[in-house]
């Protein structure tokens, strides 16, 4: 097997039982293949290529921590359930291992054969301890003594010292030392501190020494009087998925905190990454102690953990990066920033008609952040309600203005999703900061993720209450808004405002409401609505366009197959996982699928139903077409005022102008 030092048998999975569907995990690996292809693209600026290689590596980390870990748990529990596409968990793991070994080998070749030589030409060079001059070593010795040595903790492995717990995603050195008196060899582990910079700059500012190399060069200081025979890098990936059982979660916050502690001490290893120089006996010790199978050992002939390449983006080399993008203020909102004394407020602009913003092309600061700031400062605003899934933390203008609004005596509600994967700890921290400021904080719903991106501002105007809403496809996070493509809509539509109010009541209180005027909400009816919309286009001349991050749900996929068979023309723009098979005769010959990846990570969800531009319905939303569609809400369709009698009849039976 390419990329392995010794033979590992990887048996190809059997032919898929159900050829109507592509396996979800293998489709995800195809997506990450496309990310790797961006790193391979020689037309991209060099440091951007390194960035995409780091993203590829980070994606794999999460994939193993969650998806592979879940399959491993099923195998461990003896589950033989067949997936929708016809594979058992064990068969999926076999195919995953085969595919990941191929991708890892490609990544190594890319780094060694293309990116490193190209960086070298630009005076950015990775070096090793063996190639550092004595003069440079003197300075590195001083740096090590001052900044690194006090942080390190060597851990022996012997009858008195059991094999230590290797934390998730940590970079480590397996060290072989010998007693000069007894000549007995011992095994030890040294963890590379994740809090320190991954690369140490040499005095010339052009060469960079990986931190693990610097530590390996000073092992004699860590093991004084011992003979250091060898050291070898390795990295461990563990099961990091959280599981909160509804019947056990009397306090959701407490349950999430407990699960976070369990994640930190997860017993199950799902991947071991090692350097190609590691001998078999050291490898066997690690594999045995970590209880990992040979096919789950990934050997690199290059640097361990390409996520460290993110550090290169901090270099002051603008010519090696994309030209910075400066967002513009949405034209209709620009008037609110004029110097005129009679300049309109953001509320008057929204009240005039809905405002569509497209990030990062339209500025997040002069739209969403301006909206919350105006609401926090306006004495006529009585209440603010906001959903928070992932944000940039307490320093975020949104968090700061929610706190300011609460301190001004406004009614402020923040619905915090504690189950936002890998952001749980951060969400808990700033949720508590909101609570301390007097914000009413609600921690989502047990058993569901509150994935909706919605905001509500209630303002008193001329003796009446007016509701202003923002509904979007992306998180309320200024950092990701600069790199993820998303859209959002500001509206003062009374029906949308009433829907958003009732949705917040559903999320914060007790309610069995299942129907809304202009929203469609998962899991209350989103799947049903989508199937109805698809069915209406299932005819010759029917037209469906969906831009999504994932299409997994078998029911929706079957509905699209039926629409294709009935003659509808269907275009799917799917960034990530797509379990639908396009272009299959007799099944999906009228369906085309493409994936768009690039500088601004395509994140928006936009749906179109109808061939006529004047009468087509457009939907935007926060959810993707997943098998278990999260609780979510998004924006309704924009429609021409002229509709057919059939459409009017359909709208009377169910609200068609809904947000998905």
RODO-853461 format. One record per residue (C-alpha): residue in one letter; y, x, z. Coordinates in Angstrom, 2 decimals, decimal comma, padded with zeros to 5 digits. Layout:
BEGIN
NULO   aa        py        px        pz
NULO    A         Y         X         Z
...
END
This chain:
BEGIN
NULO   aa        py        px        pz
NULO    X    000,00    000,00    000,00
NULO    X    003,38    001,44   -000,99
NULO    X    005,39    002,61    001,98
NULO    X    002,40    003,20    004,27
NULO    X    000,96    006,55    005,29
NULO    X   -002,58    005,30    005,39
NULO    X   -004,51    002,53    003,75
NULO    X   -003,88   -001,00    004,91
NULO    X   -005,79   -003,79    003,27
NULO    X   -003,58   -006,71    002,32
NULO    X   -005,56   -009,46    000,68
NULO    X   -003,65   -011,66   -001,72
NULO    X   -003,26   -015,25   -000,57
NULO    X   -005,24   -017,87   -002,49
NULO    X   -003,63   -019,94   -005,17
NULO    X   -001,34   -022,57   -003,71
NULO    X   -003,13   -025,85   -003,08
NULO    X   -000,04   -027,95   -003,80
NULO    X    001,83   -026,50   -006,75
NULO    X    004,57   -029,08   -006,33
NULO    X    006,12   -026,92   -003,60
NULO    X    007,02   -023,28   -003,06
NULO    X    006,22   -021,89    000,36
NULO    X    009,30   -021,85    002,56
NULO    X    008,78   -018,35    003,94
NULO    X    008,06   -016,81    000,54
NULO    X    011,10   -018,56   -000,91
NULO    X    013,20   -017,05    001,87
NULO    X    011,88   -013,60    000,98
NULO    X    012,91   -014,28   -002,62
NULO    X    016,40   -015,01   -001,27
NULO    X    016,49   -011,70    000,60
NULO    X    015,24   -010,02   -002,57
NULO    X    018,43   -011,30   -004,19
NULO    X    020,48   -009,83   -001,33
NULO    X    018,77   -006,49   -001,94
NULO    X    019,60   -006,82   -005,63
NULO    X    023,30   -006,95   -004,68
NULO    X    022,85   -003,59   -002,95
NULO    X    021,15   -002,29   -006,10
NULO    X    024,05   -003,41   -008,30
NULO    X    025,79   -000,21   -009,44
NULO    X    028,85   -002,19   -010,53
NULO    X    029,72   -002,95   -006,90
NULO    X    031,89   -000,64   -004,78
NULO    X    029,71    001,87   -002,97
NULO    X    030,37    000,81    000,62
NULO    X    029,83   -002,83   -000,39
NULO    X    026,38   -001,83   -001,67
NULO    X    025,69   -000,21    001,71
NULO    X    026,90   -003,41    003,39
NULO    X    024,46   -005,56    001,43
NULO    X    021,63   -003,19    002,34
NULO    X    022,62   -003,69    005,99
NULO    X    022,68   -007,48    005,47
NULO    X    019,24   -007,30    003,87
NULO    X    017,94   -005,45    006,94
NULO    X    019,64   -007,82    009,38
NULO    X    018,19   -010,80    007,52
NULO    X    014,70   -009,35    007,85
NULO    X    015,23   -008,84    011,58
NULO    X    016,00   -012,53    012,07
NULO    X    013,17   -013,57    009,76
NULO    X    010,63   -011,67    011,84
NULO    X    012,10   -012,77    015,16
NULO    X    011,93   -016,46    014,25
NULO    X    009,83   -017,36    011,21
NULO    X    007,13   -014,68    011,43
NULO    X    007,05   -015,04    015,21
NULO    X    006,45   -018,77    014,84
NULO    X    003,53   -018,19    012,49
NULO    X    002,11   -015,57    014,85
NULO    X    002,26   -018,08    017,71
NULO    X    000,34   -020,59    015,60
NULO    X   -002,37   -018,05    014,80
NULO    X   -002,55   -016,98    018,43
NULO    X   -002,97   -020,63    019,47
NULO    X   -005,71   -021,18    016,89
NULO    X   -003,61   -023,54    014,78
NULO    X   -005,05   -023,87    011,28
NULO    X   -002,65   -026,55    010,05
NULO    X   -001,99   -026,35    006,33
NULO    X    001,66   -026,13    005,31
NULO    X    003,11   -028,58    002,81
NULO    X    002,45   -026,09    000,03
NULO    X   -001,18   -025,58    001,06
NULO    X   -001,29   -022,35    003,10
NULO    X   -002,58   -021,78    006,61
NULO    X   -000,45   -019,73    009,05
NULO    X   -002,78   -016,74    008,62
NULO    X   -002,55   -016,95    004,82
NULO    X    001,23   -017,11    005,03
NULO    X    001,33   -014,02    007,23
NULO    X   -000,87   -012,13    004,78
NULO    X    001,38   -012,98    001,87
NULO    X    004,52   -012,22    003,91
NULO    X    003,22   -008,76    004,88
NULO    X    002,45   -007,96    001,25
NULO    X    005,91   -009,05    000,11
NULO    X    007,85   -007,37    002,92
NULO    X    006,08   -004,04    002,38
NULO    X    007,22   -004,20   -001,25
NULO    X    010,81   -005,03   -000,30
NULO    X    010,93   -002,32    002,39
NULO    X    009,71    000,25   -000,11
NULO    X    012,43   -000,79   -002,56
NULO    X    015,07   -000,55    000,16
NULO    X    013,94    002,99    001,04
NULO    X    014,05    004,09   -002,59
NULO    X    017,50    002,56   -003,02
NULO    X    018,90    004,33    000,03
NULO    X    017,36    007,73   -000,69
NULO    X    017,65    007,84   -004,47
NULO    X    020,93    006,00   -005,10
NULO    X    023,14    005,24   -002,12
NULO    X    022,80    008,58   -000,29
NULO    X    023,49    010,70   -003,41
NULO    X    026,42    008,45   -004,33
NULO    X    027,84    008,72   -000,80
NULO    X    027,41    012,47   -000,94
NULO    X    029,58    012,64   -004,07
NULO    X    032,26    010,79   -002,10
NULO    X    032,08    013,29    000,79
NULO    X    030,18    010,91    003,06
NULO    X    027,04    012,77    003,99
NULO    X    024,18    012,05    006,37
NULO    X    022,78    015,20    007,90
NULO    X    020,00    016,18    010,28
NULO    X    019,96    018,30    013,42
NULO    X    018,08    021,04    011,57
NULO    X    020,90    021,34    009,02
NULO    X    023,75    021,53    011,54
NULO    X    025,33    024,99    011,92
NULO    X    025,47    026,80    015,27
NULO    X    029,24    026,31    015,36
NULO    X    028,89    022,57    014,90
NULO    X    026,06    022,45    017,42
NULO    X    028,39    023,84    020,09
NULO    X    030,73    020,88    019,63
NULO    X    027,84    018,44    019,45
NULO    X    026,41    019,90    022,66
NULO    X    029,68    019,16    024,42
NULO    X    029,79    015,64    022,97
NULO    X    026,21    015,02    024,06
NULO    X    026,81    016,24    027,61
NULO    X    029,94    014,13    028,02
NULO    X    029,14    010,86    026,26
NULO    X    025,39    010,53    025,72
NULO    X    023,34    012,35    028,36
NULO    X    024,60    010,24    031,31
NULO    X    023,44    007,06    029,52
NULO    X    019,89    008,16    028,68
NULO    X    016,78    007,38    030,71
NULO    X    013,55    009,18    029,77
NULO    X    010,47    007,11    030,65
NULO    X    007,14    008,83    031,20
NULO    X    003,79    007,22    030,36
NULO    X    000,93    008,30    032,63
NULO    X   -001,34    006,77    035,28
NULO    X    001,63    006,47    037,64
NULO    X    004,02    005,19    034,96
NULO    X    002,74    002,32    032,81
NULO    X    003,86    001,96    029,24
NULO    X    007,47    000,70    029,42
NULO    X    008,74   -002,56    028,02
NULO    X    010,31   -001,87    024,62
NULO    X    013,24   -004,22    024,16
NULO    X    013,71   -006,26    021,02
NULO    X    015,28   -004,46    018,02
NULO    X    015,84   -001,31    020,09
NULO    X    015,72    002,09    018,42
NULO    X    013,53    004,54    020,34
NULO    X    012,07    008,01    020,32
NULO    X    008,37    008,53    021,03
NULO    X    008,30    011,98    022,61
NULO    X    005,28    014,24    023,09
NULO    X    005,76    016,80    025,84
NULO    X    003,41    019,30    027,49
NULO    X    003,32    020,86    030,94
NULO    X    003,63    024,66    030,44
NULO    X    001,37    025,25    033,45
NULO    X   -001,47    022,82    032,79
NULO    X   -000,94    022,43    028,99
NULO    X   -001,56    018,69    029,47
NULO    X    000,25    016,64    026,85
NULO    X    002,17    013,55    027,90
NULO    X    003,80    010,67    026,07
NULO    X    007,34    009,56    026,89
NULO    X    009,85    007,11    025,51
NULO    X    013,62    007,53    025,18
NULO    X    015,72    004,53    024,17
NULO    X    018,65    005,16    021,84
NULO    X    021,56    003,37    023,58
NULO    X    022,71    000,45    021,40
NULO    X    026,16    000,58    023,04
NULO    X    026,94    003,96    021,46
NULO    X    027,99    004,58    017,82
NULO    X    025,01    004,90    015,52
NULO    X    026,50    007,89    013,68
NULO    X    028,29    010,89    015,20
NULO    X    030,98    012,40    012,98
NULO    X    030,92    016,17    012,63
NULO    X    034,20    018,14    012,84
NULO    X    034,77    018,11    009,08
NULO    X    034,88    014,31    009,10
NULO    X    032,55    014,21    006,10
NULO    X    029,13    014,65    007,66
NULO    X    027,48    012,12    009,96
NULO    X    024,55    012,74    012,26
NULO    X    022,43    009,74    013,29
NULO    X    022,54    009,31    017,06
NULO    X    018,74    009,50    017,36
NULO    X    018,86    012,93    015,68
NULO    X    021,40    014,17    018,19
NULO    X    019,28    012,92    021,08
NULO    X    016,12    014,47    019,57
NULO    X    017,95    017,79    019,38
NULO    X    018,58    017,71    023,15
NULO    X    015,24    016,56    024,49
NULO    X    014,86    019,84    026,36
NULO    X    017,74    018,67    028,56
NULO    X    016,01    015,37    029,24
NULO    X    012,66    017,05    030,01
NULO    X    013,68    020,32    031,71
NULO    X    010,92    022,88    032,12
NULO    X    008,59    020,97    029,79
NULO    X    007,55    021,90    026,26
NULO    X    008,78    019,31    023,77
NULO    X    006,19    019,28    021,00
NULO    X    007,56    016,44    018,85
NULO    X    009,63    013,27    018,72
NULO    X    009,37    010,34    016,35
NULO    X    011,60    007,31    015,86
NULO    X    010,31    003,77    016,13
NULO    X    011,68    000,25    016,41
NULO    X    010,14   -002,96    017,72
NULO    X    010,78   -006,58    016,75
NULO    X    009,76   -009,35    019,15
NULO    X    009,56   -013,13    019,15
NULO    X    013,16   -014,19    019,85
NULO    X    013,00   -017,91    019,10
NULO    X    014,06   -020,24    021,90
NULO    X    012,01   -023,26    022,84
NULO    X    013,56   -025,96    025,03
NULO    X    011,26   -028,87    025,79
NULO    X    013,07   -032,18    026,14
NULO    X    010,98   -033,32    029,10
NULO    X    011,71   -030,05    030,92
NULO    X    015,45   -029,94    030,31
NULO    X    017,01   -031,78    033,25
NULO    X    019,98   -029,44    032,76
NULO    X    020,34   -028,25    029,16
NULO    X    022,65   -025,35    030,07
NULO    X    020,20   -024,14    032,70
NULO    X    017,29   -024,50    030,28
NULO    X    019,05   -022,43    027,60
NULO    X    019,94   -019,72    030,10
NULO    X    016,31   -019,58    031,23
NULO    X    015,14   -019,33    027,63
NULO    X    017,61   -016,50    027,00
NULO    X    016,11   -014,55    029,89
NULO    X    012,65   -015,22    028,50
NULO    X    013,79   -014,00    025,06
NULO    X    014,94   -010,72    026,59
NULO    X    011,44   -010,19    028,00
NULO    X    009,39   -011,68    025,17
NULO    X    005,83   -010,33    025,42
NULO    X    004,92   -010,70    021,75
NULO    X    005,67   -007,98    019,22
NULO    X    005,74   -009,09    015,58
NULO    X    006,76   -005,86    013,83
NULO    X    006,66   -002,13    014,50
NULO    X    008,82    000,14    012,33
NULO    X    008,09    003,86    012,37
NULO    X    009,14    006,99    010,53
NULO    X    006,84    008,48    007,93
NULO    X    006,58    011,67    009,96
NULO    X    004,80    009,96    012,86
NULO    X    001,20    011,26    013,18
NULO    X   -001,73    008,90    013,51
NULO    X   -002,37    009,59    017,19
NULO    X    001,20    008,63    018,22
NULO    X    001,10    005,64    015,91
NULO    X   -002,17    004,51    017,48
NULO    X   -000,72    004,76    020,98
NULO    X    002,20    002,55    020,02
NULO    X    000,07    000,05    018,11
NULO    X   -002,42   -000,23    020,97
NULO    X    000,18   -000,55    023,71
NULO    X    002,23   -003,05    021,73
NULO    X   -000,90   -004,94    020,61
NULO    X    000,09   -005,03    016,97
NULO    X   -002,11   -005,12    013,87
NULO    X   -002,02   -002,38    011,19
NULO    X   -000,47   -004,69    008,59
NULO    X    002,47   -005,31    010,95
NULO    X    003,37   -001,61    011,04
NULO    X    006,14   -000,79    008,56
NULO    X    006,62    002,85    007,64
NULO    X    009,94    004,12    006,34
NULO    X    010,50    007,40    004,52
NULO    X    014,18    006,99    005,21
NULO    X    016,42    006,04    008,12
NULO    X    015,19    003,42    010,58
NULO    X    017,30    000,27    010,84
NULO    X    019,67   -000,08    007,93
NULO    X    021,87   -002,45    009,96
NULO    X    023,50    000,76    011,19
NULO    X    025,15    001,01    007,77
NULO    X    027,61   -001,67    008,86
NULO    X    029,39    001,19    010,63
NULO    X    030,40    002,68    007,26
NULO    X    032,71   -000,26    006,65
NULO    X    035,04    001,10    009,34
NULO    X    035,71    004,22    007,24
NULO    X    039,19    004,40    005,78
NULO    X    038,00    004,54    002,20
NULO    X    039,55    001,50    000,49
NULO    X    038,62    002,80   -002,95
NULO    X    034,95    002,37   -002,02
NULO    X    035,35   -001,25   -000,89
NULO    X    036,22   -004,55   -002,48
NULO    X    039,93   -005,10   -002,98
NULO    X    041,08   -007,02    000,10
NULO    X    041,47   -010,71   -000,51
NULO    X    044,66   -012,30    000,78
NULO    X    044,21   -016,05    001,19
NULO    X    046,98   -018,41    000,19
NULO    X    048,29   -021,46    001,99
NULO    X    047,08   -024,72    000,50
NULO    X    050,03   -025,91   -001,66
NULO    X    050,55   -029,20    000,14
NULO    X    050,47   -027,51    003,52
NULO    X    052,90   -024,77    002,44
NULO    X    055,86   -027,08    003,01
NULO    X    055,04   -027,25    006,72
NULO    X    055,82   -023,52    007,01
NULO    X    059,21   -023,62    005,27
NULO    X    062,44   -022,70    007,07
NULO    X    064,01   -026,07    006,35
NULO    X    065,03   -028,07    009,41
NULO    X    063,53   -031,21    007,91
NULO    X    060,23   -029,57    006,97
NULO    X    057,31   -031,98    007,24
NULO    X    054,74   -031,72    010,01
NULO    X    051,11   -031,13    009,17
NULO    X    050,43   -034,68    010,39
NULO    X    052,91   -036,22    007,96
NULO    X    051,36   -034,27    005,07
NULO    X    047,85   -035,46    006,00
NULO    X    049,09   -039,02    006,55
NULO    X    050,48   -039,07    003,01
NULO    X    047,02   -038,41    001,56
NULO    X    043,91   -036,36    002,26
NULO    X    044,13   -032,57    002,00
NULO    X    041,23   -030,48    000,64
NULO    X    041,03   -026,81    001,67
NULO    X    038,71   -024,21    000,15
NULO    X    038,05   -021,10    002,24
NULO    X    038,48   -018,17    002,01
NULO    X    040,74   -018,84   -000,96
NULO    X    042,88   -021,18    001,17
NULO    X    043,88   -019,66    004,46
NULO    X    041,96   -020,78    007,55
NULO    X    044,95   -019,77    009,70
NULO    X    047,48   -021,96    007,90
NULO    X    045,14   -024,95    007,71
NULO    X    042,54   -025,40    010,45
NULO    X    044,21   -023,16    013,02
NULO    X    047,62   -024,66    012,22
NULO    X    046,14   -028,13    012,70
NULO    X    044,79   -027,38    016,20
NULO    X    047,96   -025,50    017,18
NULO    X    050,16   -028,42    016,11
NULO    X    047,92   -030,82    018,01
NULO    X    048,04   -028,69    021,17
NULO    X    051,85   -028,41    021,11
NULO    X    052,78   -031,93    019,94
NULO    X    053,78   -034,14    022,91
NULO    X    052,74   -037,24    020,93
NULO    X    049,13   -036,04    020,68
NULO    X    047,07   -037,73    023,39
NULO    X    043,54   -036,47    022,70
NULO    X    041,69   -033,73    020,82
NULO    X    037,94   -033,70    020,20
NULO    X    036,20   -030,76    018,54
NULO    X    032,67   -029,61    017,74
NULO    X    031,93   -025,92    018,18
NULO    X    028,76   -024,43    016,70
NULO    X    029,69   -020,79    016,16
NULO    X    033,12   -019,40    016,89
NULO    X    034,65   -016,00    017,48
NULO    X    034,88   -016,33    021,26
NULO    X    037,61   -016,83    023,87
NULO    X    040,13   -014,93    021,75
NULO    X    039,75   -017,52    018,99
NULO    X    042,96   -019,47    018,25
NULO    X    040,88   -022,65    018,35
NULO    X    039,55   -021,91    021,84
NULO    X    043,00   -020,83    023,02
NULO    X    044,67   -023,98    021,72
NULO    X    042,01   -026,26    023,18
NULO    X    042,70   -024,63    026,54
NULO    X    046,48   -024,95    026,05
NULO    X    046,11   -028,62    025,17
NULO    X    044,07   -029,30    028,31
NULO    X    046,63   -027,48    030,45
NULO    X    049,32   -029,70    028,90
NULO    X    047,47   -032,74    030,19
NULO    X    045,93   -033,89    026,92
NULO    X    042,44   -035,36    026,86
NULO    X    040,37   -032,53    025,33
NULO    X    036,66   -032,69    024,53
NULO    X    034,65   -029,76    023,17
NULO    X    031,09   -030,39    022,05
NULO    X    029,42   -026,99    022,33
NULO    X    026,08   -026,43    020,61
NULO    X    024,16   -024,19    022,97
NULO    X    021,23   -023,92    020,57
NULO    X    023,15   -022,09    017,81
NULO    X    020,57   -019,36    017,25
NULO    X    021,54   -015,89    018,53
NULO    X    024,97   -017,20    019,62
NULO    X    023,64   -018,97    022,71
NULO    X    024,92   -016,44    025,26
NULO    X    028,39   -016,24    023,69
NULO    X    028,62   -020,03    023,48
NULO    X    027,75   -020,36    027,17
NULO    X    030,43   -017,81    028,12
NULO    X    033,36   -019,42    026,37
NULO    X    032,13   -022,95    027,12
NULO    X    032,55   -022,07    030,78
NULO    X    036,04   -020,75    030,06
NULO    X    036,88   -024,12    028,48
NULO    X    035,51   -025,98    031,48
NULO    X    037,58   -023,89    033,89
NULO    X    040,70   -024,87    031,94
NULO    X    039,94   -028,56    032,31
NULO    X    038,35   -029,21    028,93
NULO    X    035,55   -031,77    028,99
NULO    X    032,60   -029,75    027,66
NULO    X    029,45   -031,44    026,39
NULO    X    026,40   -029,32    025,59
NULO    X    024,95   -031,16    022,61
NULO    X    021,76   -033,18    022,62
NULO    X    018,33   -032,16    023,84
NULO    X    015,88   -031,99    020,97
NULO    X    018,58   -031,88    018,28
NULO    X    021,19   -029,43    017,08
NULO    X    024,71   -030,76    016,75
NULO    X    025,49   -029,11    013,46
NULO    X    028,46   -031,30    012,50
NULO    X    031,79   -029,62    011,77
NULO    X    034,21   -032,34    012,84
NULO    X    037,53   -032,50    014,68
NULO    X    039,58   -035,49    015,84
NULO    X    043,23   -035,65    016,91
NULO    X    044,62   -038,89    018,34
NULO    X    048,42   -039,18    018,04
NULO    X    050,84   -041,86    019,15
NULO    X    053,13   -043,00    016,32
NULO    X    055,55   -045,94    016,37
NULO    X    053,70   -047,69    019,16
NULO    X    050,27   -047,27    017,55
NULO    X    047,52   -044,68    017,72
NULO    X    046,74   -042,75    014,53
NULO    X    043,56   -040,68    014,20
NULO    X    043,60   -037,46    012,21
NULO    X    040,31   -035,80    011,29
NULO    X    039,03   -032,59    009,84
NULO    X    035,51   -032,53    008,42
NULO    X    034,09   -029,36    006,91
NULO    X    031,06   -027,47    005,76
NULO    X    031,67   -024,27    007,72
NULO    X    031,96   -023,21    011,34
NULO    X    035,26   -023,18    013,19
NULO    X    035,28   -019,41    013,17
NULO    X    038,21   -017,42    011,72
NULO    X    036,03   -014,35    011,15
NULO    X    033,35   -016,06    009,07
NULO    X    036,00   -018,20    007,34
NULO    X    037,22   -014,97    005,74
NULO    X    033,85   -014,13    004,17
NULO    X    031,98   -017,45    003,81
NULO    X    032,91   -019,86    001,06
NULO    X    033,40   -023,33    002,59
NULO    X    035,44   -026,48    002,13
NULO    X    037,03   -028,96    004,48
NULO    X    039,05   -032,16    004,32
NULO    X    041,91   -033,35    006,52
NULO    X    042,32   -037,11    006,57
NULO    X    044,19   -039,91    008,29
NULO    X    041,96   -042,56    006,73
NULO    X    041,54   -045,21    009,47
NULO    X    037,88   -045,84    008,62
NULO    X    037,00   -042,16    008,70
NULO    X    038,93   -041,81    011,95
NULO    X    037,03   -044,73    013,46
NULO    X    033,73   -043,22    012,30
NULO    X    034,50   -039,82    013,78
NULO    X    035,58   -041,45    017,06
NULO    X    032,33   -043,38    017,25
NULO    X    030,32   -040,29    016,34
NULO    X    031,90   -038,37    019,20
NULO    X    031,08   -041,27    021,52
NULO    X    027,50   -041,14    020,24
NULO    X    027,33   -037,41    020,96
NULO    X    029,02   -037,45    024,36
NULO    X    027,84   -040,76    025,83
NULO    X    025,09   -043,31    025,32
NULO    X    024,79   -045,14    022,02
NULO    X    022,24   -046,60    019,63
NULO    X    024,73   -046,84    016,79
NULO    X    023,03   -046,05    013,50
NULO    X    025,51   -047,12    010,81
NULO    X    029,00   -045,88    010,03
NULO    X    031,67   -046,90    007,54
NULO    X    032,23   -043,70    005,61
NULO    X    029,93   -041,20    007,26
NULO    X    026,22   -040,79    007,04
NULO    X    024,77   -038,97    010,01
NULO    X    021,47   -037,18    010,50
NULO    X    019,00   -038,01    011,84
NULO    X    020,24   -041,63    011,85
NULO    X    020,12   -042,23    008,11
NULO    X    021,01   -039,20    006,05
NULO    X    017,59   -038,81    004,46
NULO    X    017,48   -042,49    003,57
NULO    X    020,97   -042,36    002,04
NULO    X    020,14   -039,31   -000,06
NULO    X    016,97   -040,90   -001,36
NULO    X    018,92   -044,03   -002,33
NULO    X    021,59   -042,01   -004,13
NULO    X    018,94   -040,02   -006,00
NULO    X    017,05   -043,20   -006,92
NULO    X    020,19   -044,73   -008,45
NULO    X    020,42   -041,77   -010,85
NULO    X    016,70   -041,85   -011,71
NULO    X    017,22   -043,02   -015,30
NULO    X    018,03   -041,64   -018,74
NULO    X    021,60   -040,36   -018,55
NULO    X    021,51   -040,07   -014,74
NULO    X    023,22   -036,99   -013,32
NULO    X    022,72   -035,16   -010,01
NULO    X    024,29   -031,87   -008,91
NULO    X    023,62   -030,39   -005,47
NULO    X    025,11   -027,19   -004,06
NULO    X    023,27   -026,31   -000,85
NULO    X    022,00   -023,44    001,26
NULO    X    018,42   -024,73    001,35
NULO    X    016,17   -027,43   -000,11
NULO    X    013,00   -027,78    001,93
NULO    X    012,43   -031,47    002,74
NULO    X    009,36   -032,73    000,78
NULO    X    010,60   -036,33    000,67
NULO    X    013,87   -035,36   -001,00
NULO    X    012,06   -032,95   -003,33
NULO    X    009,68   -035,71   -004,40
NULO    X    012,65   -038,02   -004,99
NULO    X    014,22   -035,38   -007,23
NULO    X    010,93   -034,98   -009,12
NULO    X    010,84   -038,74   -009,69
NULO    X    014,45   -038,73   -010,91
NULO    X    013,64   -035,88   -013,29
NULO    X    010,64   -037,79   -014,63
NULO    X    012,84   -040,84   -015,20
NULO    X    015,20   -038,81   -017,38
NULO    X    017,97   -037,73   -014,99
NULO    X    019,64   -034,36   -015,55
NULO    X    019,59   -032,36   -012,29
NULO    X    021,26   -029,07   -011,43
NULO    X    020,59   -027,45   -008,05
NULO    X    022,68   -024,53   -006,81
NULO    X    020,70   -023,21   -003,84
NULO    X    021,81   -020,05   -002,10
NULO    X    018,72   -019,53    000,04
NULO    X    015,37   -021,27    000,44
NULO    X    014,28   -023,61   -002,34
NULO    X    010,81   -025,15   -002,07
NULO    X    011,26   -027,18   -005,27
NULO    X    009,68   -025,84   -008,46
NULO    X    012,02   -026,34   -011,44
NULO    X    011,11   -026,59   -015,08
NULO    X    007,47   -027,67   -014,63
NULO    X    006,25   -029,85   -017,49
NULO    X    005,53   -033,38   -016,38
NULO    X    007,12   -032,75   -012,99
NULO    X    010,56   -031,16   -013,10
NULO    X    011,42   -030,26   -016,67
NULO    X    014,90   -031,80   -016,22
NULO    X    015,67   -029,78   -013,08
NULO    X    017,45   -026,44   -013,20
NULO    X    017,88   -024,20   -010,14
NULO    X    020,15   -021,22   -009,71
NULO    X    021,22   -019,16   -006,73
NULO    X    024,73   -017,78   -006,29
NULO    X    025,18   -014,75   -004,06
NULO    X    028,15   -012,49   -003,97
NULO    X    031,16   -011,24   -002,08
NULO    X    032,00   -014,59   -000,49
NULO    X    028,74   -015,95    000,85
NULO    X    028,35   -019,39   -000,71
NULO    X    028,04   -021,73    002,26
NULO    X    029,56   -025,06    001,23
NULO    X    027,40   -028,13    000,67
NULO    X    028,64   -030,34   -002,17
NULO    X    026,73   -033,20   -003,80
NULO    X    027,57   -035,13   -006,94
NULO    X    025,90   -038,33   -008,16
NULO    X    026,82   -039,88   -011,50
NULO    X    027,39   -038,68   -015,07
NULO    X    030,86   -040,16   -015,57
NULO    X    033,59   -037,97   -014,07
NULO    X    035,73   -041,04   -013,41
NULO    X    033,10   -042,85   -011,36
NULO    X    030,91   -040,08   -009,96
NULO    X    030,55   -039,89   -006,19
NULO    X    031,11   -036,59   -004,41
NULO    X    029,89   -035,75   -000,93
NULO    X    030,45   -032,72    001,24
NULO    X    028,62   -031,93    004,42
NULO    X    027,31   -029,65    007,11
NULO    X    023,54   -030,20    006,70
NULO    X    021,13   -028,81    004,16
NULO    X    018,07   -030,62    002,80
NULO    X    015,71   -029,47    005,52
NULO    X    012,49   -031,03    006,74
NULO    X    014,15   -031,79    010,09
NULO    X    017,77   -032,53    009,19
NULO    X    019,99   -031,69    012,15
NULO    X    022,48   -034,06    013,69
NULO    X    025,43   -033,62    011,38
NULO    X    028,41   -035,27    009,84
NULO    X    030,60   -034,40    006,92
NULO    X    033,05   -035,83    004,50
NULO    X    032,83   -038,93    002,30
NULO    X    032,99   -039,11   -001,47
NULO    X    036,18   -039,11   -003,49
NULO    X    035,97   -042,02   -005,92
NULO    X    037,96   -043,50   -008,71
NULO    X    039,41   -046,88   -007,71
NULO    X    037,69   -048,49   -010,67
NULO    X    034,06   -049,28   -009,91
NULO    X    031,51   -051,51   -011,50
NULO    X    030,34   -054,77   -009,98
NULO    X    027,00   -053,10   -009,27
NULO    X    028,71   -050,40   -007,27
NULO    X    030,79   -052,93   -005,37
NULO    X    027,64   -054,88   -004,54
NULO    X    025,90   -051,74   -003,38
NULO    X    028,83   -050,79   -001,18
NULO    X    028,75   -054,15    000,46
NULO    X    025,09   -053,68    001,41
NULO    X    025,56   -050,14    002,67
NULO    X    028,58   -047,86    002,97
NULO    X    028,33   -045,57   -000,03
NULO    X    031,49   -043,58    000,72
NULO    X    029,84   -041,59    003,45
NULO    X    029,92   -038,08    004,61
NULO    X    026,57   -036,33    004,48
END
